[in-house]
Amino acid sequence: MEEMYVEWSRQARSAIEKPVPVRFNRGIRSVIVAGMGGSGIVGDVLSTLSSNYSSLPVITVKNHILPGFASREDLLLVVSYSGNTVETLRVFDSALERNIPMVAVSSGGLLKTRAYEHGIPYIQLPEGLAPRASLPSMLYGVLKLLYENNLLNIPFKIVEESVDFLEEKTGEAMAEAGLIAEWVHRSKGLLVISTHSPLESLGLRGKNEFNENAKIPVKVDVAPEWMHNDIVGYEEPFFKDFTVLEVVDPGDRVGVMLVDFMRTIYGRVTKSFHRLVLEGGSLLDKILYGSMVFGLSSCKLARMRGINPLKTASIQEYKKAAGAIFSA
Ligand code: F6R
């Protein structure tokens, strides 16, 4: 599985080299991204980027319900790596009924079949990857689509440079991942990812990667919102076995100071800390670097525990039951 992460720059490069499937000759009010898990994270990252670069508002839908406000002025991106995720397919079907402009993104499955049947523009992803490990093909495919349709304020140079950056930094990400995996394995407490805005999507990505690859529960704490609720939970916790992975953007002075402050509070219950300082020039670089470190470190942790990082048995168990649940 690790090799899928090591190949990320190649994935990203081939995604931005592909022609886009559609050109919209009109304005769009907002972009809605529907998807679950490793596919849904594309919407979170896109939303972070669009706030940072003042592009269109991006709304993420990580369930089976197309928001009531979705209209023909919006663009719905339906992302499912497998193309068979029931929640995502339901959003697709609702959007068809309501005539919402869409683009579907998958490596195949029912989403591909339905998109072709209904003439919905479609982005083909490479086959044979784990959804979570195909983040670059999904994200860069969507970035290119938005850019070519004048819906993205991010200079395309930043997108292209991030691909070179990923290639250069793969070795460094692997080394950092090894340190994190060894440290988490030694500490064994509840892993807490402690970060600051606007890195919410990266914190979430880290959680998902450690959940799915290393098979452990994880908590994500994001400052400054953390200071207004979670902070109090560390006053009288039932247990004190926390392992705190701090994730900071060194170019964000306020962010670093907020995470420094968080440490003073966690310090009352744990002494187990590790800091991941994000590399890169742009926010896109930093999110991808952090995501690669999380992917690789969670795989390494799985190996140390004698676990197969690729298998997600309980997700498959849920997916078998989901058809019946949603058609009840
Ligand atoms: C990630 C992963 C899951 C899936 C999720 C949705 O590797 O396995 O988080 O992404 O179950 O499935 P897809 O992405 O196929 O729509």
Residues whose N, C-alpha, C, O or C-beta is under 5 A from the ligand:
A	BS01	F6R	M36 G37 G38 S39 V79 S80 Y81 S82 G83 T85 A130 P131 R132 A133
